[in-house]
Amino acid sequence: MIILLGMFIAAGFLSAPAAGETTAEIKDCKITVTVKLAFKGPGATSEFINKTKRAVSRKYNIPGFTYGGCKCPVKVEVDIIKVNSCPPPNDRHCINIKNITIRPGQFHRSWVRAGKWGSPKIRSGDGEWNKDDSENVIAHEIGHLLGLDDEYSDVHIEFTIYANGSLVITSANVTYGSMNASAAQNISMGFVNSSLSAWNLTPGSYHINVSLPNPGVNGSSLMGTAAATPNACVMQGHINKICRDAGIKCPDECCCKN
């Protein structure tokens, strides 16, 4: 998600400790992926739990995704309980839900620590979200608990505007993500160029921190910077990766049912 001049609430993905659980199974040619969550903290209200369930339903289930040549239907479910402390008494991803009011010039970065699929399970740990996170931010973080990676990189850009109107990117350093230096330079130039008219800057030197989509990422991807927009989408490729990494197969006999 975008962080521009400290004005947007962003979400991130960290490497994992060892607790918590996401599971996947296939039964009667239907694939179910379940994310088990424990919410704690002042923002862990019934309203927030319902918002989380709504976010998953709208982004992962309403499109009606399938997997495999025989098109086994895929459903993502969340199983949520409220707890007083972490780790919870059973295998769940434990998320601390903050109750922070974001004021102009501030942002809160929601995050999770998530592992990778194995046998078919993700064992993971913890995270921190905010009660005012949008459904897109919540669905993005759920994506990490499903084994999906961020599709953006954070870049610190330094640039100079000269009196003749010319623009020079003096540096574009990736502070988070997988974007290489060459791509960061090129994408930063395009981003700054397209934003200059809105910024209305006078000649001088400037620096900003911004999240930029990785090369080749679909502009509507929920796991990229599009998560900052209302129309961000889970892609079929995301569903394919989740099922493939979980070791789930849609058997040939399911072609007769689907």
C-alpha positions, 0 to 999 in steps of 0.5 A: 500500500502507498505511504506518501508524505506520511498520509496513508495507512499502510500494511506490511509483511514480516518473516515468521515465528512458529505458531498459528494456523491456516489450513486447506482441505478438499472434500467433495471436489470443493476446496476450503481454506481456513484462517484461524485468528485470535483477536486481542486488544481494545479494537477487537470488537464484534464490529471489527470481527464482522468487518474482517469476515465481510472483507474476506467474503467480498474479496475472496469468495464473491468472485467465485474462484475455482482451481485446477483444470476441473475447476474445483470451487475455492472458499476462504473462511475465517474462524475468529475468537477473542482472547485476552493475551497471546499466544492463544490456547490453541493454534491461531494467528494472534493479532493485536487490534489497536484503537488508534485514531489516525490524524492528518499527517499520521499513519499506522502500518498494519502487519503480520508475521506469516510463514509458508505452506507445509503439509498443508498448513501455515504455522505463523504467529502474530500481527498488529492491525488497527480498528479503523483499517479498511476492508482492503487492508484487512483482506491484504493482511489475510492474504499474507496469512494465506501465503501471499507476498507483497507485490509492492516495494517501499522506495525512498526517492530523492529528486531535484527540480531545476528552474527550467522545469527539468527533473532529475531522480538523484536516488531511489533506494528500496527500503522494503520489498523485492524491486531491483535498483534499475526498476526502482529508478525507472518507476520512481521517475514515472511516479514523480513525473506524474505527480508533479502537477498535483504537488505544485513544487517550486525548484529545489531538492526533495525527498519522499517515501512511497510504495510502488508496484513491483514490475509486472504486477496487475494494477488492480491487485489487492497485494500491490498498491491497489489495496489503497483503492476501493476496487482492489481485487484478489486475482485468479493467480493468487488463488492458484498460488494458495492452492498450489503451495498448500499441495491441494489438487483438484482430481480428474473425477471432479470434472464430472461434478463441475 
